């Protein structure tokens, strides 16, 4: 613990061990999810996941199909959070336009697009296999 009136060091999490480290890391993860919820795209994907994940359990004919269907939906949300993190870090550096900043943001956006296409492909293949 730090002395009264002193600010906790920036790298305090790196010094923690055991259960304390896990508890604090979980808190940081929840803060990240709350921050992600502030993004429209993440909210839309999370709400879609509330429908698609249960549907994945219904549509999947075995545990592998079910896992692929559900994991592809969660993957989209993971990539969206990473993209938001990239955008936030770039915005922190400065608001002015820079070719490298645009490139980083475009690449993050492309990663989201690829994850969405992968998800759609998996779901279409599962639907095709089920009803074709």
N, C-alpha and C positions, 0 to 999 in steps of 0.2 A: 504494500500500500504506500501511497505517496504521503508526504507530510501535509498537514493542513495548509491551505493557501497555495500550494504548489500544483501546477498543471501536470497531468499524467503525460509521460513521454510519448512521442508519436509512435515509437516502435514497441509500445507496451505489449501488444498481442504477441510479438515474437518472443518475449521473455516469459510468457505464460506457459504452463505445462498442464498436462492431465485434463481433469474435468473442467477446470477453470478456462482453459483454452477452448475446449469444445463448447462450453456455454456461451462464451463471448463470440466465437465464430458463428454460432447459430443466431445470435442476436444481430450480427452484421449481415448475415444472409437474409434475415427477415426484413432488415432495413433496406436491403437491395430489392427485395420483392415489393416492398411498399413504394420505393422510388420507381420501380418498373411500372407499377400500377398507375402512376401518374402519366404514363405514355399511352396515347390512344391505341397505337398498334398492338402493344402488349396486352392492353385490356381486351381488345377484340380477340386476340389469339387465346387468351385465358378463358374468355367466355365460350369460344368455340371448343376449347378443350373440355369444358364442363359437359358438352354434348358428345364430342367425338370419343373421349376416353371410354365412357360407358358403352357407346356404340361399338367401339373396338372389341370389348368383351363379348358383345352379342355377335358381331360379324366374324370374328376370328374363329376358325374351326379347330384350332389346336393352340397350344401355348405359344408356339413360335409366331404364328400369324397374329395372335392377340398382342404379343410383345412388340412386334414390328409396327402394328397399327398405332398402339399407344405411344411407343417410343418416338415414332415419327412426329406425332403431335407435340410431345414434350420438347423434342429437338428444335422445333420452330420457335418455341418460347425461349429456349436457351440461347439460340442464335440471336433472337431479337434483343435479349438482355445484353449480350456481348456487343451488338451493334450500338445499342443505346450508350453503353459504357465508352465505346470508341468516340461516338459523337460528343458525349459530355466532356471527355478528356480534350478533344480538339477544341471545343468551345471554351474550355478553361484556359487554353494556351492563348487564345485571342480571337476577337470577333471579326478581324479583317480577313478578306478573301486571300487564300493562298492555294496554289496548285496542289501542293502535297496534302493540305487539309482536305481539299475537295476529293482528292484521290483516296484518302483513307476512308472518308465518309461513303464514297461511292462503292468501295470494296466491301464495307460493312453491309451496305444495302444489297449488294450482289449476293452476299452470303445468305441474307434473309431470303432473297428470291430463290436461290438454289435449294434452301431448306424447304420452302413452300412447294417447289416443284417436286422435290423428293417425296414429301408428304402426300401430295396429290397423286403422284404415280403409284405409291404403295396402296393408297386407298382405292384408286380405280382398279388396280390389279386384283385386290381382294374382292371388290364388288363384282368384277368380271368373273372371277373364279367361282364365286358363290351362285351367280344367277345366269351365267352363260352356258 
